[in-house]
Amino acid sequence: MNELLRTELLGMKLATPILAASGTFGFGEEFEDFVDLKRLGGVMVKCITLKPRRGNDGVRIAETPAGMLNAIGLENPGVEKFLSDILPRIKDRTNVIVNISGSGVEDYGELAGLLDVDGVAAIELNISCPNVKDGGIIFGTDERQAALVTAAAKRSTSKPVIVKLSPNVTDITKIARAVESAGADALSLINTLMGMQINIHTRRPVLGNVTGGLSGGAIKPVAVRMVWQTAQAVNIPIIGMGGIQSAADAAEFFLAGAKAVAVGTANFVDPSITMKIADDLATYLCGAGLKNIGELVGKVAV
């Protein structure tokens, strides 16, 4: 069964094309009681910034009818502690893809350079944060800013650079083409949709940050559509994510053009879900008479 799922991405050998999405799986070691990390394609670790961050105040997570809202605020120990304490513990257990974020273009270049070390398989750029030096423009919603961030990271590292695209745009393919032209090696999409929840009794926002990122099953149709559109527009690999809860969900993303997928919110519901998805996906491929996951990629009949 495993041979059905084995694949390669950006020079990484993946036991399965199932990854753990950033922000939902910690640094991987937190899930070892439930998941065989060597069976995962890799772990996109929680977002790392130059300095430690304590995250947002107040309520940071709210359940929704088909998912959740979060406004964690990029809480993390900072790159120095990640390199000295965390990476040595996890680097030999799976492909470690480090998600990074900054408040200026220079931050991304500096982080990419610091993370150009043994044990880091690739770097994922979280471009859904505002550039405080440029009036708060969200990197991921501006083609020029997205390209500048991508180029800065590429100049600073020998590692593959994956750019995580925001769905909070009119045309995601414009951002995709811009970062591809700037040197991105792959794309991951989608990040969360902006949402809000109000307590009707207090008449106040539920989240301390007022708004937050919507994830979970509710966003899957949007994610599949954006992966399909983007696959038609670029020539670099795509990692699909957004509401994946089953092998059937994952298969939709492969058919739409993704070469790998990442599971996020579903990890909170069932911490062993990635293993179940991998097993069920292998069963599906076998039943469909396919010899490898690659035979499914981009095969939607439109």
C-alpha positions as a printed NumPy array, in Angstrom:
array([[  0.   ,   0.   ,   0.   ],
       [  2.801,   2.426,   0.866],
       [  4.196,   2.352,  -2.665],
       [  0.932,   3.84 ,  -3.872],
       [  1.561,   6.951,  -1.791],
       [  5.316,   7.441,  -2.08 ],
       [  6.22 ,  10.597,  -3.943],
       [  8.776,  13.398,  -4.14 ],
       [  8.35 ,  17.114,  -3.695],
       [ 11.084,  19.737,  -3.99 ],
       [ 13.737,  17.07 ,  -3.507],
       [ 12.011,  15.705,  -0.404],
       [ 11.146,  12.024,  -0.366],
       [  7.624,  11.727,   1.037],
       [  6.341,   8.478,   2.543],
       [  2.875,   9.858,   1.846],
       [  1.701,  13.08 ,   0.187],
       [ -0.067,  13.989,   3.453],
       [  1.511,  16.824,   5.441],
       [  0.514,  18.494,   8.701],
       [ -0.413,  22.139,   8.184],
       [  1.313,  24.916,  10.112],
       [ -0.352,  26.11 ,  13.283],
       [ -2.362,  22.941,  13.847],
       [  0.324,  20.392,  14.664],
       [  2.756,  22.238,  16.905],
       [  6.273,  21.102,  16.093],
       [  5.191,  17.518,  15.436],
       [  6.459,  15.977,  18.65 ],
       [  3.224,  16.909,  20.432],
       [  1.388,  14.38 ,  18.218],
       [  3.774,  11.443,  18.497],
       [  1.383,   9.471,  20.706],
       [ -1.124,   9.482,  17.845],
       [  0.888,   9.731,  14.617],
       [  3.883,   7.917,  13.144],
       [  5.827,  10.978,  12.002],
       [  7.875,   8.913,   9.553],
       [  4.652,   8.037,   7.722],
       [  3.814,  11.684,   7.249],
       [  5.093,  13.499,   4.208],
       [  6.281,  16.188,   6.553],
       [  5.344,  18.687,   9.236],
       [  4.856,  22.349,   8.489],
       [  5.757,  23.568,  11.954],
       [  3.985,  26.429,  13.689],
       [  4.975,  29.866,  12.457],
       [  8.389,  31.171,  13.533],
       [  9.319,  34.85 ,  13.828],
       [ 12.628,  36.591,  14.553],
       [ 11.711,  37.325,  18.167],
       [  9.446,  35.38 ,  20.546],
       [  5.773,  36.327,  20.395],
       [  3.175,  35.856,  23.128],
       [  0.251,  36.066,  20.727],
       [ -3.023,  37.935,  21.025],
       [ -4.869,  38.663,  24.262],
       [ -8.389,  37.492,  25.034],
       [-10.332,  34.683,  23.376],
       [ -8.235,  33.296,  20.535],
       [-10.329,  30.376,  19.216],
       [-14.059,  30.109,  18.505],
       [-15.94 ,  27.126,  17.101],
       [-18.162,  27.672,  14.063],
       [-20.852,  25.374,  12.598],
       [-18.4  ,  23.856,  10.093],
       [-14.976,  24.826,  11.353],
       [-13.296,  27.322,  13.623],
       [-12.069,  30.885,  13.867],
       [ -8.637,  31.575,  15.277],
       [ -6.718,  34.703,  16.194],
       [ -3.686,  33.197,  17.91 ],
       [ -1.386,  36.001,  16.862],
       [  1.604,  33.878,  15.802],
       [  2.564,  32.843,  19.33 ],
       [  5.995,  31.168,  19.101],
       [  9.348,  30.929,  20.897],
       [ 11.323,  32.791,  18.218],
       [ 13.882,  31.526,  15.728],
       [ 16.805,  31.343,  18.174],
       [ 15.033,  28.95 ,  20.532],
       [ 13.626,  26.968,  17.605],
       [ 17.131,  26.392,  16.232],
       [ 18.796,  25.634,  19.557],
       [ 16.128,  23.61 ,  21.373],
       [ 13.384,  22.384,  19.05 ],
       [ 14.937,  21.576,  15.67 ],
       [ 17.55 ,  19.174,  17.137],
       [ 14.695,  17.109,  18.619],
       [ 12.576,  16.831,  15.482],
       [ 14.899,  17.043,  12.488],
       [ 15.419,  13.293,  12.086],
       [ 11.767,  12.311,  12.577],
       [ 10.166,  13.8  ,   9.449],
       [ 10.599,  16.419,   6.74 ],
       [ 10.592,  19.687,   8.655],
       [  9.099,  22.598,   6.737],
       [  9.433,  25.84 ,   8.678],
       [  6.676,  28.411,   8.33 ],
       [  8.004,  31.965,   8.816],
       [  6.487,  35.417,   9.137],
       [  7.769,  38.959,   9.45 ],
       [  6.592,  42.551,   9.63 ],
       [  8.926,  43.711,   6.864],
       [ 10.49 ,  42.241,   3.735],
       [ 13.882,  42.194,   5.445],
       [ 12.543,  39.943,   8.208],
       [ 11.775,  37.191,   5.716],
       [ 15.25 ,  37.368,   4.229],
       [ 16.89 ,  37.247,   7.654],
       [ 14.74 ,  34.331,   8.825],
       [ 15.337,  32.367,   5.624],
       [ 19.079,  32.82 ,   6.066],
       [ 19.054,  31.738,   9.711],
       [ 17.041,  28.626,   8.809],
       [ 19.398,  27.555,   6.013],
       [ 20.66 ,  24.728,   8.197],
       [ 20.736,  20.95 ,   8.337],
       [ 17.406,  19.498,   9.357],
       [ 15.24 ,  22.086,   7.61 ],
       [ 13.782,  20.579,   4.435],
       [ 12.035,  23.693,   3.139],
       [ 10.742,  27.094,   4.175],
       [  7.112,  28.187,   3.908],
       [  6.415,  31.904,   3.752],
       [  3.343,  33.069,   5.645],
       [  2.492,  36.207,   3.681],
       [ -0.857,  36.847,   5.338],
       [  0.592,  39.349,   7.81 ],
       [  0.753,  43.15 ,   7.38 ],
       [  3.927,  44.922,   6.346],
       [  4.142,  47.488,   9.13 ],
       [  6.789,  49.425,   7.191],
       [  4.472,  49.92 ,   4.253],
       [  1.283,  51.138,   5.888],
       [ -0.05 ,  47.763,   6.992],
       [ -0.53 ,  46.315,   3.507],
       [ -0.966,  42.542,   3.718],
       [  1.913,  40.945,   1.8  ],
       [ -0.325,  38.231,   0.435],
       [ -2.902,  40.592,  -1.085],
       [ -0.439,  42.743,  -3.033],
       [  1.439,  41.272,  -6.01 ],
       [  4.478,  43.511,  -5.619],
       [  4.822,  42.909,  -1.886],
       [  4.397,  39.156,  -2.305],
       [  7.087,  39.103,  -4.972],
       [  9.484,  41.176,  -2.85 ],
       [  9.098,  38.823,   0.125],
       [  9.643,  35.784,  -2.077],
       [ 12.753,  37.241,  -3.688],
       [ 14.205,  38.217,  -0.301],
       [ 13.8  ,  34.679,   1.012],
       [ 15.223,  33.104,  -2.146],
       [ 18.325,  35.29 ,  -1.994],
       [ 18.997,  34.2  ,   1.575],
       [ 18.598,  30.431,   1.491],
       [ 19.486,  27.33 ,  -0.477],
       [ 16.334,  25.619,   0.805],
       [ 13.2  ,  25.319,  -1.349],
       [ 10.833,  28.227,  -0.73 ],
       [  7.088,  27.556,  -0.56 ],
       [  4.77 ,  30.568,  -0.567],
       [  1.494,  30.184,   1.335],
       [ -1.211,  32.106,  -0.479],
       [ -4.064,  34.024,   1.127],
       [ -7.588,  33.471,  -0.217],
       [ -8.573,  37.009,   0.798],
       [ -7.966,  38.367,  -2.704],
       [ -9.991,  38.968,  -5.848],
       [ -7.776,  36.828,  -8.106],
       [ -5.397,  34.396,  -6.419],
       [ -3.719,  33.521,  -9.729],
       [ -2.21 ,  37.014,  -9.971],
       [ -0.431,  36.549,  -6.643],
       [  0.58 ,  33.017,  -7.654],
       [  2.17 ,  34.169, -10.897],
       [  3.93 ,  37.057,  -9.156],
       [  5.636,  34.837,  -6.574],
       [  6.462,  32.215,  -9.209],
       [  8.217,  34.907, -11.239],
       [ 10.073,  35.985,  -8.091],
       [ 11.503,  32.483,  -7.669],
       [  9.052,  30.535,  -5.526],
       [  9.691,  26.793,  -5.735],
       [  6.149,  25.795,  -4.742],
       [  2.869,  27.188,  -3.461],
       [  0.646,  26.154,  -0.577],
       [ -2.985,  27.2  ,  -0.543],
       [ -5.21 ,  28.235,   0.942],
       [ -4.584,  30.049,   4.187],
       [ -7.611,  30.979,   6.303],
       [-10.496,  33.177,   5.186],
       [-11.12 ,  36.274,   7.268],
       [-14.157,  35.895,   9.535],
       [-15.895,  37.254,  12.599],
       [-18.281,  36.037,  15.29 ],
       [-20.426,  38.217,  17.581],
       [-21.905,  37.313,  20.961],
       [-25.525,  38.454,  20.642],
       [-25.925,  38.818,  24.411],
       [-22.906,  41.006,  25.092],
       [-23.031,  42.467,  21.572],
       [-19.279,  42.195,  21.448],
       [-16.966,  40.22 ,  19.138],
       [-16.199,  36.748,  20.494],
       [-12.523,  36.948,  19.569],
       [-10.26 ,  39.296,  21.468],
       [ -8.765,  40.363,  18.135],
       [-12.296,  41.065,  16.742],
       [-11.647,  39.127,  13.513],
       [ -9.856,  35.847,  12.881],
       [ -9.053,  33.199,  10.324],
       [-11.802,  30.762,   9.34 ],
       [-10.671,  27.192,   8.715],
       [-12.222,  23.74 ,   8.604],
       [-14.763,  22.042,   6.385],
       [-16.593,  25.276,   5.552],
       [-13.733,  26.528,   3.381],
       [-12.99 ,  23.343,   1.406],
       [-14.987,  24.199,  -1.741],
       [-13.256,  27.591,  -1.885],
       [ -9.862,  25.941,  -1.421],
       [-10.448,  23.298,  -4.092],
       [-11.557,  25.98 ,  -6.547],
       [ -8.501,  28.127,  -5.853],
       [ -6.107,  25.168,  -6.166],
       [ -7.673,  24.255,  -9.5  ],
       [ -7.446,  27.846, -10.794],
       [ -3.864,  28.218,  -9.622],
       [ -2.778,  24.908, -11.132],
       [ -3.827,  26.261, -14.527],
       [ -1.791,  29.43 , -14.008],
       [  1.615,  28.265, -12.734],
       [  4.226,  25.629, -13.466],
       [  5.419,  24.99 ,  -9.916],
       [  4.03 ,  22.368,  -7.494],
       [  1.027,  23.113,  -5.302],
       [  0.334,  21.856,  -1.788],
       [ -3.425,  21.96 ,  -1.291],
       [ -5.067,  22.644,   2.05 ],
       [ -8.295,  23.95 ,   3.495],
       [-10.931,  21.822,   5.178],
       [ -9.477,  18.373,   4.486],
       [-11.109,  15.859,   6.841],
       [-11.026,  12.618,   4.848],
       [ -9.321,  10.759,   2.012],
       [-12.159,  11.835,  -0.269],
       [-11.451,  15.467,   0.57 ],
       [ -7.755,  14.941,  -0.135],
       [ -8.518,  13.232,  -3.454],
       [-10.421,  16.32 ,  -4.601],
       [ -7.323,  18.44 ,  -4.107],
       [ -5.135,  15.988,  -6.041],
       [ -7.64 ,  15.93 ,  -8.899],
       [ -7.649,  19.738,  -8.87 ],
       [ -3.872,  19.76 ,  -9.371],
       [ -2.195,  19.557,  -5.95 ],
       [  0.912,  17.36 ,  -5.684],
       [  0.575,  17.068,  -1.907],
       [ -1.964,  18.13 ,   0.695],
       [ -1.803,  19.43 ,   4.244],
       [ -4.293,  18.673,   7.01 ],
       [ -5.034,  21.435,   9.495],
       [ -8.121,  21.938,  11.638],
       [ -9.094,  18.242,  11.501],
       [ -6.048,  17.499,  13.701],
       [ -7.851,  19.208,  16.587],
       [-10.876,  16.944,  16.19 ],
       [ -8.916,  13.707,  15.709],
       [ -5.156,  13.862,  16.374],
       [ -4.612,  10.655,  14.361],
       [ -6.569,  11.848,  11.313],
       [ -3.512,  12.135,   9.047],
       [ -2.83 ,   8.421,   9.409],
       [ -6.452,   7.548,   8.652],
       [ -6.465,   9.761,   5.579],
       [ -3.259,   8.138,   4.309],
       [ -4.623,   4.62 ,   4.808],
       [ -7.969,   5.412,   3.19 ],
       [ -6.296,   7.235,   0.301],
       [ -4.187,   4.158,  -0.457],
       [ -7.354,   2.036,  -0.436],
       [ -9.027,   4.47 ,  -2.832],
       [ -6.07 ,   4.43 ,  -5.248],
       [ -5.978,   0.649,  -5.216],
       [ -9.714,   0.435,  -5.887],
       [ -9.392,   2.901,  -8.764],
       [ -6.655,   0.794, -10.358],
       [ -3.996,   3.497,  -9.925],
       [ -0.364,   2.594,  -9.267],
       [  0.732,   5.862,  -7.664],
       [ -0.737,   9.067,  -6.293],
       [  0.842,  10.952,  -9.181],
       [ -1.668,   9.375, -11.552],
       [ -4.43 ,  11.305,  -9.804],
       [ -2.859,  14.759,  -9.917],
       [ -4.688,  17.212, -12.145],
       [ -7.017,  14.598, -13.626],
       [-10.284,  16.421, -13.022],
       [-12.378,  16.283, -16.18 ],
       [-13.497,  19.843, -16.879]])
